[in-house]
Amino acid sequence: MTNWQPSDSPASNACGESLPADSIPAIILDSVADGVFTVDLDWRITSFNASAERITGVRRGEALGQRCCDVFRASICESDCALKHARAHDRPVINKPVYILSAAGERVPISVSATDLRDSAGRLVGGVETFRDLTQVEALRKELEARYTFADIVGRSAAMQGLFDLLPRVAASDSTVLIMGESGTGKELIARALHDLSVRRDRPFVAINCAALPDTLLESELFGYKAGAFTDARRDKVGRFAAADGGTVFLDEIGDVSPAMQTRLLRVLQERRFEPLGSVVPVDVDVRFIAATHRNLSERVASAQFRDDLYYRINVVQIELPPLRERREDIPLLIDRFVARFNRVQGKELAGVADRTLAVLMAYDYPGNVRELENIIEHAFVLCRGGLIQPQHLPPALAGGAVAQEPSPRAGMTLAELEGLHIDAALRRHQGNRTAAARELGINPSTLFRRLRRGRA
């Protein structure tokens, strides 16, 4: 970047009065909405526009001559200064998301761009940085998140909005609930929301995965046992049902329990009474039952793999969770939620995902549903040091799959065919956006349009 060179002829303001030529750059910079400042080779501020004053709360006179890190107190000043990075790598930094502390001590989200400042002879004389206040963007993001978040469940799709309307009514009742959905769709999250919204919220929520234990262990976990009931039973053990008295029992993957265990569960659901192993004295409990399964229980009933009377007992109110591939509009919200969570847990400040990364994530089918998306973002956090998550930060199978879908050149192709292949690949990567594809290809959008029209003629 070269210094602005003043003109020899005077300029006039709106009233027709002449302005000194050397005041024009300051007037222009003060009219810009973004903050702009420059530093010399010692990182001391040499100019500071009006928007920089507004965003930081620091007056121009106080900033001039100070080291920029003392004025901004940004999250990257010590470890990853944008100006130092631009100088060290000899290329600009563009829209890097960071936080600064204002003069009032408030944390302000901004995006910064930085590059070297050179004179007309090309000699390095300092650096220039622009920064944009993202406070309103951050507020809008939080407003959207609040609008589409219910009891820690995220979704803007019609299916999830309908669920948000249903949950309070179901929670207000004491009826048994059956939650249906593929693995990873968040069945336990729904069960916890029902408990937290109910009158039982101050009592225990006890969850048990019925598929994770064999019958003998599952029985002792659910019902407990008396000392001497079997060889290793040296003292009484309280079962999950008794521990949940007054609260909620969540029976996850109930579709995988054996016929014998189904019989015992049926009696508990009917009578709210059970007998611990080794005891003949029945125990009464006041619990609400919520069951969940990824299996089609009606088909298992038809094939005699699941008791029909137990099925009708647990299927009083049914909630079906759609797989993530059927509510893709929720993916950006979920990504924002996971990015915010991992930023907090890992002490990072990643801004989110790049557009190309979002395109890959939106196109993926997620056999593991929401849980798989969470794992993908956690994987990206391991590889991404800062800024935006790029496609190369995704798991190899996902990033590699996106690349592998693009056709590769073959022997004997003409130059025009190779050009068409390259253009089609760029359009695919940018979801048909011609402006973005042209930018990647380094040509004007009108040139791209002409070549597309010529290729399809």
Secondary structure, 3 states (H helix, E strand, C coil): CECCCCCCCCEECCCCCEECHHHHHHHHHHCCCCEEEEECCCCEEEEECHHHHHHHCCCHHHHCCCEHHHHHCCCCCCCCCHHHHHHHHCCCEEEEEEEEECCCCCEEEEEEEEEEEECCCCCEEEEEEEEEECHHHHHHHHHHHHHCEECCEECCCHHHHHHHHHHHHHHHCCCCEEEECCCCCCHHHHHHHHHHCCCCCCCCEEEEECCCCCHHHHHHHHHEECCCCCCCCCCCEECHHHHCCCCEEEEECHHHCCHHHHHHHHHHHHHCEECCECCCCCEECCCEEEEEECCCHHHHHHCCCCCHHHHHHHCCEEEECCCHHHCHHHHHHHHHHHHHHHHHHHCCCCCEECHHHHHHHHHCCCCCHHHHHHHHHHHHHHHCCCCEECHHHCCHHHHHHHHHCCCCCCCCCCHHHHHHHHHHHHHHHCCCCHHHHHHHHCCCHHHHHHHHHHHCC
